[in-house]
Amino acid sequence: MIPDTLTWTHLTPDTVEQWAALTNLLAEVDGTEEFYSVEDLAEELDEHGFDPERDSWAVWDGPTMVAFGQLRVGLTLDHEGRVRCNLDGGVHPEHRGRGIGRALMDRMEARATELAGERHPGQPAIWRGPGGLEGASARALFLHRGYEVVRYFNLLGRPLSGDIPRVDSDAPLLSPGPEHEEATRLAHNAAFADHWGSAPASPERWRDTWTARSNRMDVSTVAVDPADPTRVLAYVLAAQWVPRELYVNLVGTVPDARGRGLAAAALARTMALAAETGEYDVIELDVDSDSPTGATRLYDRLGFAHKKTWATMQRAAR
């Protein structure tokens, strides 16, 4: 039973420090290594389509935040015509087993159904959340609530010391600038049209992604069409949340440019640039274990090695 001494509020700019402290504790305890700075989390509160007062929850034991939840509902339908509702959060390890996680899920699921109906009336919705590593308490909670493991993703990484492979490209490779924002969004939507669980990125959500403070555009790469430099054929968008670590947020190639090695060339360029800066020791990325484009083989050739595997949980909305 949930203790009646707990207080329920929402995530706010005034409580980001406590939110970051809990988030980073969970990253250590649960082994996800998903660390965030106060500044990065504060930025999330301003994302387009996210209302912290209605789409987030914070649970307090006195001055200590002991749990949180947050919800994102897609602005566009996925490629199967469904509304994606992404549920996320966590409970302090010393407060688990007291029903807080179940209560958070009750609130998030109810709000997800409400918001999905507002944005996409009459369309089917799915609830989706992170199942963590094997044995994670979050996965057990999802399973208890009727969710299933629908996908596994692998975290891969490699050092940025030693030899960095060079891959030739038949298209110009550039560091993206403001003029590439819309072209890269269009390329991303085309590249992921046949990927599991994806939905077209709206201009508003893409702007949040493109302008995030964590982005490292100086070491990101786009491959542009030699015949039309305004068209992006492939892209590697990199970011940084942890000192000395570069993370690849997105990699993709438009369907009609696949088979030319453009993604490999773009990633090799990003790796070389990152190594040259001297600011990063490692580079990491997550990849769908069942990627339809054979992405895992690409990363193997570039020297990436498996670090851990995490699950995505999903069920039809009620």
C-alpha positions, -999 to +999 in steps of 0.1 A: +000+000+000+012+035-009+022+054+022-001+084+028+029+105+038+040+108+001+032+140-019+022+139-056+031+169-078+045+175-113+079+180-128+087+217-128+117+240-135+121+245-098+125+207-091+148+198-120+178+194-096+159+167-076+147+151-108+183+149-121+195+134-088+169+107-090+174+100-127+212+096-123+208+074-093+186+051-113+211+051-142+236+036-118+214+013-098+196-001-129+227-002-150+213+018-179+240+045-178+214+070-190+228+100-172+213+135-177+224+170-166+201+194-149+202+216-181+192+187-204+162+177-182+151+213-179+150+215-217+127+185-218+100+204-200+098+228-230+093+201-257+066+208-282+034+190-273+044+182-237+025+198-208+044+191-176+013+199-155-007+172-172+019+149-187+043+144-158+043+133-121+067+137-092+064+118-060+080+132-028+089+118+006+095+151+024+121+171+004+133+140-016+119+131-050+114+093-048+096+087-081+087+104-113+068+097-145+064+114-178+044+108-210+048+116-247+020+111-272+028+112-308+018+142-329+017+119-360+005+083-364+030+055-368+033+036-400+006+012-389-019+040-383-015+039-345-010+065-318+023+059-300+021+067-263+056+065-246+056+061-209+087+066-188+098+071-152+113+054-123+111+047-085+139+052-060+153+017-051+146+022-014+109+030-022+102+001-046+076-026-037+053+000-021+029+004-050+043+037-063+052+023-097+017+009-102+001+042-092+024+060-117+014+036-144-023+041-136-019+078-140+002+077-172-020+051-189-052+071-182-036+103-194-022+086-225-056+074-235-071+108-230-044+127-249-044+101-278-081+106-282-077+143-283-050+143-309-061+114-331-098+107-324-109+072-333-074+059-340-060+029-321-033+036-295-004+017-281+013+021-248+051+017-249+078+019-223+114+009-215+119-026-201+155-020-191+181-048-188+173-084-181+159-087-146+150-051-143+121-043-119+105-021-145+102-050-169+085-071-142+060-042-136+052-039-173+048-077-177+024-077-147+003-051-164-001-071-196+028-056-216+050-078-237+086-075-248+082-064-285+118-055-293+154-057-281+179-029-287+217-033-284+240-007-270+272-007-290+304+012-285+340+016-295+370+037-284+380+067-304+417+060-299+438+040-324+429+036-361+396+051-372+384+034-404+381+056-435+352+049-458+350+065-492+318+083-503+304+091-537+284+120-521+298+151-504+300+147-466+293+179-445+288+190-410+251+199-408+240+236-405+207+253-401+201+250-438+200+212-435+173+210-408+143+204-430+162+183-456+174+160-428+139+157-413+126+146-447+155+122-451+149+108-416+112+102-423+120+084-456+148+064-440+127+051-411+095+045-430+102+008-430+116+007-394+097-009-366+078+014-343+086+046-361+064+075-370+071+105-392+088+133-373+067+165-373+084+198-380+078+209-344+092+177-327+121+177-352+130+213-342+132+201-306+156+174-317+176+196-340+182+224-315+187+204-283+217+216-262+231+181-262+236+181-300+272+181-313+267+193-349+304+200-353+310+162-353+277+152-370+276+144-407+252+146-436+257+132-471+241+154-497+230+145-532+258+156-557+231+165-582+210+184-557+229+196-526+197+207-509+187+170-506+202+149-477+208+112-486+222+100-453+229+114-419+246+108-385+235+131-357+256+130-326+251+143-291+268+143-257+253+138-222+282+123-204+317+139-203+342+122-228+314+102-244+298+108-278+264+093-285+249+088-320+213+098-318+203+090-353+217+072-383+198+068-416+199+065-454+170+073-477+158+041-495+169+051-530+205+057-517+210+025-498+238+001-508+263+029-515+279+028-481+268+064-473+259+058-437+292+040-431+311+068-447+292+094-427+297+076-394+334+071-402+337+108-408+320+116-375+343+092-356+374+108-372+362+143-364+354+133-328+388+117-324+405+148-338+389+171-312+404+152-283+372+158-264+358+122-265+372+088-255+343+066-267+314+067-292+282+047-285+248+041-302+217+019-299+206-003-327+175-024-332+185-060-330+162-068-359+171-037-380+157-043-416+187-025-431+214-047-415+227-019-394+244-042-369+267-055-396+277-020-405+287-012-370+306-044-367+327-034-397+335-001-381+347-017-349+317-013-326+312-040-299+282-050-279+279-036-244+243-044-233+208-052-244+176-036-233+140-043-240+110-023-252+076-031-237+043-026-254+006-033-252-026-021-268-042+008-250-073+001-230 
